[in-house]
Amino acid sequence: MVGRILSSRAVRFGAPAVYVAALGVYMWIEGIPVGRERLLVWIVLGLLALSTAHVGGWFRSVVVDWLPLALVLAVYDLLRGRADGLLFSAWYRPQLEADAFLFGGTVPTVTLQEHLWNGASDVRLYDYAAWAVYVSYFLATYLLAAALWFFARERFRRYAGSIALLAGMAFATFALFPAAPPWLASREGELEHTRRLIGPIGEGVPFLSFSFEGLYERGTAYANPVAAVPSLHAAYTLLFSLFLWPLARRARWLLAAYPPAMAFALVYTAEHYLVDILLGWAYTLLAVWAVARIADRLARRRLAGAAG
């Protein structure tokens, strides 16, 4: 009996230790697993390490909760790279002119880079801060999903549903309105000179930079430079803050600052116009509302069925 208890405790505490050691070795060799597929694999394995007392429940949850989400996002990645050219050629002017209208004739990306960017040889602290906020997108969404799965399972399902709905809405928009970001508009002569800054800034970040290399251009299979409206960086950042808000009372100021900080980073680095970001936020609010209504309706049906 004592031996069985000790064995159970050894597995309970040993599995997370083995996981942390394995992840540490992986990160030492390969860097932070920020690619979506690798990150999801490591998250699921981490949840297994914390669920050794309920492996059956973990397996069922992977099949029911995580596998559908992973498949939806994998399909989204494949389709996003083919969204432009399905119906229309890329648009350059509407989003550019909307930003210029909002800011008195000047696109804010141009203004910010003129006043703040000093070249790749003189990267400032705020440049690194913008880079860090930008790349946090590749981790935050899925790490929060893992935390919600472990501590608030029902909330996880609403969060995963919102992620999937946002991906679907975004793809539909990419197909109907393929839109060029500021850096591409500058390259094509539609906008005053701007530069895509994520790459040049990231080159100066030791150890971490190679982990994120190519994430903003994930290869011809996934990359789509004119999939800019809406901004999913902005959309998922707001989604992160909305779902974590009820659970993080003391850190709410950070959650409130996160979407505006992401907006600044996206505009400054020429990844998006402000109107792309505003549309991303609007899509998020719509997705959260729609998922909440569907989830509430299903919950009422379950209660009515149980009562009957």
Secondary structure, 3 states (H helix, E strand, C coil): CHHHHHHHHHHHHHHHHHHHHHHHHHHHHHCCCCCHHHHHHHHHHHHHHCCHHHHHHHHHHHHHHHHHHHHHHHHHHHHHCCCCCCCCCCECHHHHHHHHHHCCCCCHHHHHHHHHCCCCCCCCHHHHHHHHHHHHHHHHHHHHHHHHHHHCHHHHHHHHHHHHHHHHHHHHHHHHCCECCHHHHHHCCCCCCCCCCHHHHHCCCCCCHHHHCCCCCCCCCCCCCCECCCCHHHHHHHHHHHHHHHHCCCCHHHHHHHHHHHHHHHHHCCCCCHHHHHHHHHHHHHHHHHHHHHHHHHHHHHHHHHHC
